[in-house]
Amino acid sequence: MLPHEAVALAAIDTVYAQEAITYVGPGIAEPLALTVSWSDLQAPAFEGYGASTRSISCELLYADVPEEPDKADSRIVRGAEVYRPIDVTRADGMARWIVYLEHAEPLA
């Protein structure tokens, strides 16, 4: 990442990374309290019934999370809601994981 890109991302994070979460995942012994950018939007429209689908995601910085979030062993808690990854995108240009989520049960 170029220096000016890092400065721009830091400015964006100052405005948008406002959601407090707790993260549990691979390579972490104790749950991590993090502040992330959170997105909860209507999913793209499609033909047919059930067009009320939501697209929920958050961005985890590489520096905050030691390993890629795992679909089976990662959980994100936001307030009283528990989520698990359904898709993880490696965004090297932004030095973060974009994690798409669905509601889940807590890990045992």
N, C-alpha and C positions, 0 to 999 in steps of 0.2 A: 504494500500500500504506500502510495506517495505521501509525503508530509502534508500537503494541502488537503488530500483526501481524508487523512486522519483528523485534521482540524475540523473539517466539515462534518464528519461523522460525530465527533464529540459535541459539536453545536446541536446537531439533530437529536442526539441522545439526551442532552440537557432539557430539551422541550418534550420529547416523546417517551423517554424511558422513565415512566412515573409509577408503574405498577409493581407493588410489592408481592413477591411470590416466595414460596419455599420449594426448593428443588432437591429431589432425591434421585440419584442415578449412578451409573458405573464409575468407579474410582473415587467415590465419596463415602467417607466413614460416617459422617453426621450430616443431617439435612442442612442445606445452604440457604440463607436468606439473601435474596437477590432483588434488584430493581431492574425491570425489563420493559421493552416496548411491547405492548399488548394490542392485538387486533381481534375484534369480534364483529364480523361483517356478514351481510347476506351473501351466500354462495352464488356463483353464476347461475342465471336462470336456465331452466331446461323445460322441455315439453312434458306435460302430464301433471299428475297429482303430486303433492308433497313438495311443492316449490318453496317451502319455508326453511330450507336447509341453511345452516350457519357455517361460516369458515372462521375457525378460531386458531390463532397462531401467536407465537411470541418469539423474540430474538434473544438468544443466549450468547454472550460474548465468549470467544475461545478462551480468553484470559480467566473467565469465571468458572468454566466447566472443564475438568481435566480430560474428559473423553466425550466422544459423540453420544448424544442422548440415545438411549436404546428403547426400542418399542416395547419390550417386555419388562425391563427393569427400571424404567424411569417414571417418575411421577412429578407433577407440578401442582402445587396447592395455591389457589388464589382465593382468599377469604375462606368460605366454607366449601368451595368447589374443588374437586380433585380431577385432574386431567392426565391422560397418557398420550405420548406421541403416536401419531398414525403415519406421519411422514416427516423426514428430517432432510433439509437441504443444506449443504455445505456452501456458505457464501464467503469464499476466500477473499474476495475484493472488499468485504466489509468486516472481515475477521470475526464472523459470528455464525451460529447455527440458526436457521429459520425452522422452527418446530411447529408443525401443524398438529392440532390437538383434538381429542374427543373426551367426553366425560368418562370417568373410570372409577373403580373401587380403589381404596388405598392399598398399598403393598402390605402383605402380612408381616 
